[in-house]
């Protein structure tokens, strides 16, 4: 396969479904009450949901575009990232949250935006650094594909262990997605849909010591979860449900950017819903729905006011 060939224009619905599941789980476990009430479930979900996202990102990242187009893509990831990371850092200095900052300075602000992001925005920071490294390594001339990937692995290791800008495990999942793209081509060949994958998955998940994305057991959990979800997508969902899953999966960017606003606001009505239904499931459903609809609402308002072109570049 030509490593600089553009990504196929045909969308793979399975990937959109995977992204829908992973972004929904991200929102759910950013609700502090849910994470504190169900710590084992949170630990399990954290083992696979963002690794799965990064693996898909590495697979879908288009290195076939010219350098100017790539720079534009990265710019329009960086601008909303920088705005939201700045806002998150400021709010962390004002609100009594888990990542509270006591003394916010311009230097600390710059550190969080440029080097060590807070909150869920680390994913965009990692995506930009890994994506730029992927593009640079795969465009090196007169080298085999294997040699280019060795150089990419070295670059990601430098970003992780030497510079401390990304997690080595997270960079590894991005790298794995890129390898799948260039070596296998079709995601479904490497991650076949199978309900049988649920059997070893349940056995692995029975031991909470396996809940670590950086270990072989954690990597296996990521692989098996994806295979099971690929099979789930084949189930006979109603057409409206399929359209909803695909819409969410194709529009994860505004959810990633804006959902933290609504998970913070959820604390306002949390006591009322918990009194009504102590398990937290009602609070979970209401808050996730609130975050998804609210995030899309913000994007819709920005489109109507023609602000999206300055925030998203389109």
C-alpha positions as CSV (number, residue, x, y, z in Angstrom):
1,X,0.0,0.0,0.0
2,X,1.2,3.5,-0.8
3,X,1.8,5.0,2.7
4,X,1.0,8.5,1.5
5,X,-2.2,7.6,-0.3
6,X,-5.3,9.5,0.9
7,X,-7.8,7.8,3.2
8,X,-10.7,6.3,1.5
9,X,-13.7,8.6,1.1
10,X,-16.1,5.8,2.0
11,X,-17.0,5.9,5.7
12,X,-16.9,2.7,7.7
13,X,-20.0,2.7,9.8
14,X,-18.5,0.3,12.3
15,X,-15.9,3.0,13.2
16,X,-18.6,5.6,13.7
17,X,-20.4,3.2,16.0
18,X,-17.2,2.6,18.0
19,X,-16.6,6.3,18.3
20,X,-20.2,6.8,19.5
21,X,-19.8,4.2,22.2
22,X,-16.4,5.5,23.3
23,X,-17.4,9.2,23.5
24,X,-20.6,8.3,25.4
25,X,-18.6,6.4,27.9
26,X,-16.2,9.3,28.2
27,X,-19.0,11.7,29.0
28,X,-20.6,9.2,31.5
29,X,-17.4,8.8,33.5
30,X,-16.6,12.4,33.6
31,X,-19.5,12.7,35.9
32,X,-17.8,12.7,39.2
33,X,-20.7,11.1,41.1
34,X,-20.8,8.2,38.6
35,X,-17.0,7.7,38.8
36,X,-17.0,7.8,42.6
37,X,-20.0,5.5,42.9
38,X,-18.8,2.9,40.4
39,X,-15.0,3.0,40.6
40,X,-14.5,-0.5,39.2
41,X,-16.6,0.2,36.2
42,X,-14.7,3.5,35.7
43,X,-11.4,1.7,35.9
44,X,-12.5,-0.8,33.3
45,X,-13.9,1.8,30.9
46,X,-10.7,3.8,31.3
47,X,-8.8,0.7,30.2
48,X,-10.3,0.7,26.7
49,X,-12.4,3.8,25.7
50,X,-9.6,6.3,25.0
51,X,-7.1,3.7,23.8
52,X,-9.8,2.7,21.3
53,X,-10.3,6.3,20.3
54,X,-6.6,6.7,19.7
55,X,-6.3,3.5,17.7
56,X,-9.2,4.6,15.4
57,X,-7.5,8.1,15.2
58,X,-4.3,6.5,14.0
59,X,-6.2,4.4,11.5
60,X,-8.1,7.3,10.1
61,X,-5.4,10.0,10.1
62,X,-5.0,11.1,6.5
63,X,-1.3,11.4,5.6
64,X,-2.0,11.6,1.9
65,X,-2.8,15.4,1.9
66,X,-0.1,18.0,1.0
67,X,1.8,19.7,3.8
68,X,-0.2,22.9,3.6
69,X,-3.5,21.0,4.0
70,X,-2.1,19.1,7.0
71,X,-1.0,22.3,8.6
72,X,-4.5,23.7,8.2
73,X,-6.0,20.5,9.7
74,X,-3.7,20.8,12.7
75,X,-4.4,24.5,13.1
76,X,-8.2,24.0,13.3
77,X,-7.7,21.3,15.9
78,X,-5.3,23.6,17.9
79,X,-7.5,26.7,17.9
80,X,-10.6,25.1,19.6
81,X,-8.3,23.0,21.7
82,X,-6.4,26.0,23.0
83,X,-9.6,28.0,23.7
84,X,-11.2,25.1,25.6
85,X,-8.1,24.1,27.5
86,X,-7.6,27.7,28.5
87,X,-11.2,27.9,29.7
88,X,-10.8,24.6,31.6
89,X,-7.6,25.8,33.3
90,X,-9.2,29.0,34.4
91,X,-12.3,27.2,35.7
92,X,-10.0,24.8,37.6
93,X,-8.6,27.8,39.4
94,X,-12.1,29.0,40.4
95,X,-14.1,25.8,41.1
96,X,-13.4,23.2,43.8
97,X,-12.9,20.4,41.4
98,X,-10.5,17.4,41.6
99,X,-7.9,19.2,39.4
100,X,-8.2,22.5,41.3
101,X,-5.4,25.0,40.8
102,X,-4.5,27.2,43.7
103,X,-2.3,29.9,42.1
104,X,-2.9,30.3,38.4
105,X,-0.2,32.2,36.5
106,X,0.4,32.9,32.8
107,X,3.3,30.5,32.9
108,X,1.2,27.7,34.3
109,X,-1.5,28.5,31.8
110,X,0.9,28.3,28.9
111,X,2.3,25.0,30.3
112,X,-1.2,23.4,30.4
113,X,-2.1,24.7,26.9
114,X,1.1,23.9,25.1
115,X,2.7,21.1,27.1
116,X,0.6,19.4,29.8
117,X,-3.1,19.8,29.2
118,X,-5.8,19.2,31.8
119,X,-9.1,17.5,31.6
120,X,-10.3,15.6,28.5
121,X,-8.4,17.9,26.1
122,X,-5.2,15.9,26.4
123,X,-6.6,13.7,23.6
124,X,-6.5,16.5,21.1
125,X,-2.9,17.5,22.3
126,X,-1.8,13.8,21.8
127,X,-3.6,13.6,18.4
128,X,-1.8,16.7,17.1
129,X,1.7,15.5,18.2
130,X,1.2,11.9,17.1
131,X,-0.4,13.0,13.8
132,X,2.4,15.4,12.9
133,X,5.0,12.7,13.7
134,X,3.1,10.1,11.6
135,X,3.0,12.5,8.7
136,X,6.7,13.4,9.0
137,X,7.9,9.8,9.3
138,X,5.8,8.3,6.6
139,X,6.9,11.0,4.1
140,X,10.6,10.3,4.5
141,X,12.0,9.5,1.0
142,X,13.9,6.3,-0.1
143,X,12.9,4.3,3.0
144,X,10.9,1.1,3.3
145,X,7.5,1.2,5.1
146,X,9.0,-0.8,7.9
147,X,11.9,1.7,8.3
148,X,9.5,4.6,8.3
149,X,7.5,3.0,11.1
150,X,10.6,2.4,13.1
151,X,11.4,6.1,12.9
152,X,7.8,6.9,13.8
153,X,8.1,4.7,16.9
154,X,11.3,6.5,17.8
155,X,9.6,9.9,17.4
156,X,6.7,8.8,19.6
157,X,9.1,7.4,22.2
158,X,11.0,10.7,22.3
159,X,7.7,12.6,22.8
160,X,6.7,10.3,25.6
161,X,9.8,9.3,27.6
162,X,12.2,12.1,26.8
163,X,10.0,15.2,26.4
164,X,7.1,13.9,28.6
165,X,4.5,15.4,26.3
166,X,2.4,12.3,25.7
167,X,1.7,9.0,27.4
168,X,3.8,6.2,25.9
169,X,0.8,3.9,26.0
170,X,-1.5,6.4,24.3
171,X,1.1,7.0,21.6
172,X,1.4,3.3,21.2
173,X,-2.3,2.9,20.4
174,X,-2.1,5.7,17.8
175,X,0.8,3.9,16.3
176,X,-1.1,0.6,16.3
177,X,-3.9,2.2,14.4
178,X,-1.5,3.6,11.8
179,X,0.1,0.2,11.4
180,X,-3.3,-1.4,10.8
181,X,-4.1,1.2,8.2
182,X,-0.8,0.8,6.3
183,X,-0.3,-2.9,6.7
184,X,-3.8,-4.4,6.6
185,X,-5.9,-1.6,5.0
186,X,-9.3,-2.8,6.2
187,X,-9.9,-2.3,9.9
188,X,-12.4,-5.2,9.8
189,X,-9.7,-7.7,8.9
190,X,-7.7,-7.1,12.0
191,X,-10.7,-6.6,14.3
192,X,-13.3,-9.2,13.1
193,X,-16.8,-8.9,14.5
194,X,-17.3,-11.8,16.9
195,X,-19.6,-12.5,19.9
196,X,-17.2,-15.2,20.9
197,X,-14.7,-12.5,21.9
198,X,-16.9,-11.8,24.8
199,X,-15.9,-15.1,26.5
200,X,-12.1,-14.2,27.0
201,X,-13.2,-10.6,27.6
202,X,-15.3,-11.6,30.6
203,X,-12.5,-13.8,31.9
204,X,-10.0,-11.0,31.7
205,X,-12.4,-8.5,33.2
206,X,-13.0,-10.8,36.2
207,X,-9.6,-9.7,37.5
208,X,-9.3,-6.0,38.2
209,X,-5.6,-6.3,38.0
210,X,-5.9,-6.4,34.3
211,X,-7.4,-2.9,34.1
212,X,-4.4,-1.1,32.8
213,X,-4.1,0.0,29.1
214,X,-0.3,-0.2,29.2
215,X,-0.2,-4.0,30.0
216,X,-0.6,-7.0,27.7
217,X,-3.9,-7.8,29.5
218,X,-5.2,-4.2,29.0
219,X,-4.2,-4.3,25.4
220,X,-6.1,-7.5,25.0
221,X,-9.2,-6.0,26.6
222,X,-9.0,-3.1,24.1
223,X,-8.8,-5.6,21.2
224,X,-11.6,-7.8,22.5
225,X,-13.9,-4.9,23.3
226,X,-13.6,-3.6,19.7
227,X,-14.3,-7.1,18.3
228,X,-17.4,-7.4,20.4
229,X,-18.6,-4.0,19.5
230,X,-18.1,-4.7,15.8
231,X,-20.4,-7.7,16.3
232,X,-22.9,-5.5,18.2
233,X,-23.2,-3.2,15.3
234,X,-24.5,-6.1,13.2
235,X,-27.5,-6.5,15.5
236,X,-30.9,-5.5,14.1
237,X,-31.2,-2.0,15.6
238,X,-34.1,0.2,14.6
239,X,-33.2,2.6,11.8
240,X,-33.6,5.7,14.0
241,X,-31.2,4.2,16.5
242,X,-28.6,3.4,13.8
243,X,-28.9,7.0,12.5
244,X,-28.5,8.4,16.0
245,X,-25.4,6.2,16.7
246,X,-23.8,7.2,13.4
247,X,-24.6,10.9,13.9
248,X,-23.0,10.9,17.3
249,X,-20.0,8.9,16.0
250,X,-19.5,11.3,13.1
251,X,-19.6,14.4,15.3
252,X,-17.5,13.5,18.3
253,X,-15.3,16.7,18.0
254,X,-17.9,19.1,19.5
255,X,-18.8,16.5,22.1
256,X,-15.2,16.3,23.2
257,X,-14.9,20.1,23.3
258,X,-18.1,21.1,25.0
259,X,-19.3,18.2,27.1
260,X,-17.2,19.1,30.1
261,X,-19.3,22.3,30.4
262,X,-22.4,20.2,30.9
263,X,-20.8,17.6,33.2
264,X,-19.9,20.5,35.5
265,X,-23.4,21.9,35.3
266,X,-24.8,18.5,36.1
267,X,-23.7,19.1,39.7
268,X,-26.5,21.7,40.0
269,X,-29.3,19.1,39.7
270,X,-27.4,16.1,40.9
271,X,-28.8,16.2,44.5
272,X,-32.4,16.2,43.3
273,X,-32.0,13.3,40.9
274,X,-30.0,11.2,43.4
275,X,-32.8,11.7,46.0
276,X,-35.3,10.5,43.4
277,X,-33.2,7.5,42.3
278,X,-30.2,6.7,44.5
279,X,-28.4,4.3,42.2
280,X,-27.4,7.2,39.9
281,X,-28.7,5.7,36.8
282,X,-31.4,8.4,36.2
283,X,-28.7,11.0,36.9
284,X,-26.5,9.2,34.4
285,X,-29.0,9.1,31.6
286,X,-30.2,12.7,32.1
287,X,-26.7,14.1,32.3
288,X,-25.3,12.2,29.3
289,X,-28.3,13.3,27.2
290,X,-27.9,16.9,28.5
291,X,-24.2,16.9,27.6
292,X,-24.8,15.5,24.1
293,X,-27.7,17.7,23.3
294,X,-26.1,20.8,24.9
295,X,-22.8,20.2,23.0
296,X,-24.6,19.9,19.7
297,X,-26.7,23.0,20.7
298,X,-23.6,25.1,21.1
299,X,-22.3,24.0,17.7
300,X,-25.7,24.8,16.1
301,X,-25.7,28.3,17.6
302,X,-22.1,28.8,16.5
303,X,-23.1,27.8,13.0
304,X,-26.1,30.1,13.0
305,X,-24.0,33.0,14.2
306,X,-21.3,32.2,11.7
307,X,-18.7,31.7,14.4
308,X,-17.8,28.2,13.4
309,X,-15.5,29.4,10.6
310,X,-13.4,31.1,13.2
311,X,-13.5,28.3,15.7
312,X,-13.5,25.1,13.5
313,X,-12.3,26.6,10.2
314,X,-15.5,25.7,8.5
